[in-house]
């Protein structure tokens, strides 16, 4: 999700809520909200959760190299980290939003370093005595769990979704927690779909050459570049 889209989305809902409070638009209940709101909500979730990012690239490459079965602990770690992070966003939305500007540079730096390390291991894996066979072990539960807290985009996803789509209509803790669970499932679904694609590639292409290592490592390095915040400055 580009910074431009997120900024435009936030501005549109600020204007929308000002019009509601000023009486220019009729106030509606959460269930009877405008169709535009729900369309924007599901479009935002669909694009954010299913486009390649650190989670998707890491899970897809793990399935490509080690198979889907050995990727499941990594996906479980991602789901657990996502659920815990979205719960924090639901409980401490305003606090996290106020602390985020100060924490964002630190998160971006730590996340960039961690993701670049993963990208290096993918692009230049250790090789066993058997040709085209990696000697590296598959990423584990802890790798997927830690990655969520070093990826600023995941935190921004939770805060943006709650502040732009949920809080303008309701402050119910049940809705906030429900949205957090929905976001976790949506992100996990995207990760699982890309993992299935990686597992299918493993079955169709028995020889996993260096090209695919370089390609997947390069994609993850691009994710690190995006997380660092330099992408918005350059482009």
C-alpha positions in Angstrom: 0.0 0.0 0.0 1.6 3.3 -1.1 2.0 6.2 1.2 0.0 8.3 -1.2 -3.0 6.0 -1.0 -2.9 5.9 2.8 -2.6 9.7 3.1 -5.5 10.3 0.6 -7.6 7.7 2.4 -7.1 9.4 5.7 -7.9 12.8 4.3 -11.1 11.6 2.7 -12.4 10.2 5.9 -11.5 13.3 7.9 -13.5 15.4 5.4 -16.3 12.8 5.5 -16.6 12.9 9.3 -16.5 16.7 9.4 -19.4 16.7 7.0 -21.3 14.3 9.2 -20.7 16.4 12.4 -21.6 19.6 10.6 -24.9 18.1 9.4 -24.0 18.3 5.7 -24.3 14.5 5.5 -26.8 12.4 7.5 -25.3 10.5 10.5 -25.7 6.8 10.0 -25.2 3.8 12.3 -22.2 1.5 11.9 -24.3 -1.1 10.2 -26.0 1.4 7.9 -22.7 3.1 6.9 -22.2 4.4 3.4 -21.4 1.9 0.7 -18.3 3.9 -0.1 -16.9 3.3 3.3 -17.3 -0.5 3.1 -16.0 -0.5 -0.5 -12.9 1.4 0.6 -12.4 -0.8 3.6 -12.4 -4.1 1.7 -10.4 -2.6 -1.1 -7.8 -1.4 1.4 -7.6 -4.8 3.1 -7.6 -6.8 -0.2 -4.6 -4.8 -1.6 -2.7 -4.6 1.6 -2.9 -8.2 2.7 -2.4 -9.8 -0.7 0.4 -7.8 -2.3 4.0 -8.9 -1.8 5.6 -7.8 1.5 8.1 -9.2 4.0 5.6 -11.8 5.3 4.5 -12.9 1.8 8.0 -13.1 0.3 9.5 -15.0 3.3 6.7 -17.5 3.5 6.6 -18.0 -0.3 10.3 -18.6 -0.5 10.2 -21.0 2.5 7.5 -23.1 0.8 9.5 -23.0 -2.5 12.6 -24.3 -0.8 11.3 -26.5 2.0 7.7 -27.3 1.1 4.4 -26.2 2.6 4.6 -28.6 5.5 7.8 -27.0 6.9 6.4 -23.5 6.3 3.5 -24.0 8.6 5.4 -23.1 11.8 6.6 -19.9 10.2 3.0 -19.0 9.2 1.8 -19.9 12.7 4.4 -17.5 14.1 3.2 -14.7 11.8 -0.4 -15.3 12.7 0.4 -15.2 16.5 2.5 -12.0 16.1 -0.2 -10.4 14.0 -2.9 -11.2 16.5 -1.0 -9.9 19.4 0.0 -6.7 17.5 -3.6 -6.1 16.3 -4.8 -6.6 19.9 -2.4 -3.9 21.1 -3.7 -1.6 18.3 -7.2 -2.2 19.4 -6.5 -1.6 23.1 -4.0 1.2 22.8 -5.0 2.8 19.5 -4.6 6.4 20.6 -1.5 5.8 22.7 0.3 3.9 19.8 -0.8 6.6 17.4 0.8 9.3 19.6 4.0 7.3 20.1 4.4 6.1 16.5 6.1 9.3 15.2 8.9 8.9 17.8 9.1 5.1 17.4 8.8 4.9 13.6 12.5 5.7 12.8 13.7 3.1 15.3 11.2 0.5 14.0 12.2 1.2 10.4 15.9 0.9 11.1 15.5 -2.4 13.0 13.1 -3.8 10.5 15.3 -2.9 7.6 18.3 -4.6 9.1 16.4 -7.7 10.1 14.7 -8.0 6.6 18.0 -7.4 4.8 19.5 -10.2 6.9 16.7 -12.5 5.8 17.1 -11.4 2.2 20.9 -12.2 2.3 20.2 -15.7 3.6 17.7 -16.3 0.9 19.9 -15.0 -2.0 23.0 -16.8 -0.7 21.9 -19.9 1.0 24.3 -22.5 2.3 24.5 -25.5 0.0 24.8 -29.2 1.0 26.9 -31.7 -0.8 23.9 -32.5 -3.1 23.6 -30.0 -5.9 20.7 -27.5 -5.8 19.9 -28.5 -2.2 20.0 -25.9 0.5 21.5 -26.8 3.9 19.8 -24.0 5.7 17.0 -24.9 8.0 13.5 -23.6 7.4 12.6 -20.4 9.3 10.8 -21.2 12.5 7.9 -19.9 14.6 10.0 -17.3 16.3 11.2 -15.8 13.0 7.6 -15.2 11.9 6.6 -13.8 15.3 9.5 -11.4 15.6 9.1 -10.1 12.0 5.7 -8.6 12.8 7.1 -6.3 15.5 9.9 -5.1 13.2 7.7 -4.4 10.3 6.2 -0.8 10.5 3.7 -1.5 7.8 1.9 -4.1 9.9 1.6 -1.5 12.8 0.4 1.1 10.3 -2.1 -1.3 8.9 -3.7 -1.9 12.3 -3.7 1.8 13.3 -4.9 3.1 9.9 -7.7 0.5 9.6 -9.0 1.2 13.1 -8.7 5.0 13.0 -10.1 5.4 9.5 -12.8 2.8 9.3 -13.9 1.7 12.7 -13.4 4.4 15.3 -15.4 7.1 13.3 -18.4 4.8 13.7 -18.0 3.0 17.0 -15.7 2.8 20.0 -17.0 -0.7 21.0 -14.2 -2.9 22.2 -15.9 -5.9 20.6 -15.8 -4.3 17.2 -12.2 -3.2 17.7 -11.1 -6.7 18.7 -13.2 -8.2 15.9 -11.5 -6.0 13.4 -8.1 -7.1 14.8 -9.0 -10.7 14.3 -10.4 -10.0 10.8 -7.1 -8.3 9.9 -5.1 -11.2 11.3 -7.1 -13.7 9.2 -7.0 -11.6 6.1 -3.2 -11.2 6.3 -2.7 -14.9 7.1 -4.9 -15.8 4.1 -2.7 -13.8 1.8 0.4 -15.4 3.3 -1.1 -18.9 2.9 -2.1 -18.3 -0.7 1.4 -17.2 -1.7 2.9 -20.1 0.3 0.8 -22.5 -1.8 2.2 -20.8 -4.9 5.7 -21.4 -3.6 4.9 -25.0 -2.8 3.5 -25.5 -6.3 6.6 -24.1 -7.8 8.7 -26.6 -5.8 6.7 -29.5 -7.2 6.8 -28.3 -10.8 10.5 -27.3 -10.7 12.6 -29.9 -9.0 15.8 -28.0 -9.7 15.8 -24.7 -7.7 18.6 -22.8 -9.3 20.4 -19.7 -8.2 18.2 -17.5 -10.3 15.2 -18.1 -7.9 17.4 -17.5 -4.9 18.5 -14.2 -6.3 15.0 -13.2 -7.3 13.4 -14.0 -4.0 16.3 -12.4 -2.1 15.9 -9.3 -4.3 12.2 -9.1 -3.6 12.8 -9.2 0.1 15.5 -6.6 -0.2 13.0 -4.4 -2.0 10.6 -4.9 0.9 13.4 -3.8 3.3 13.9 -0.7 1.1 10.2 0.0 1.3 10.1 -0.5 5.0 13.0 1.9 5.5 11.0 4.9 4.3 13.5 5.7 1.6 11.0 4.6 -1.1 8.7 7.6 -0.3 11.7 10.0 -0.5 13.1 8.6 -3.8 9.8 8.2 -5.6 
